[in-house]
Amino acid sequence: MKQTYVALLSMAVFFLCGCESEKISPHVVEMSVEFTWEGLKPCGWGNPEIRIGSVPGNTKSLKISMYDNAYSHDHGTVQMHYAGERIIARDRFKKIQGPCPVYKPGRYEITIKAMDADGTIIAIGNSARPYPEER
């Protein structure tokens, strides 16, 4: 009974919020994603430096998001035109909230989705690391 209630509630939230499902290619590939906190100001706005690899040649845009799994907090999502760069410079986007854990270290995950000209996701990659990191 409880599982049915949770499933119905989840479906209602999905339809009420107007959420659109993303188009995903049946041939989606995995990208490499690495990032560093070096030089990033805590509790500010801006992305860390991100290195990406194995990006398909027909990629036209990237959707970048950061989520703190320790605190269940969405730090933002941005979409950018992709012109072949392998490094996304620190603070390129001020729409992503930087790491700012309150009591315990956060566990931040950056997910990048590569999209073709039609907006179909053709590659996905992610990476996670704590902040602050132990030294």
Secondary structure, 3 states (H helix, E strand, C coil): CHHHHHHHHHHHHHHHCCCCCCCEEEEEEECEEEEECCCCCCCCECCCEEEEECCCCCCCEEEEEEEECCCCEEEEEEEEECCCCCEECCCCCCCCECCCCCCCCEEEEEEEEEECCCCCEEEEEEEEEEECCCC
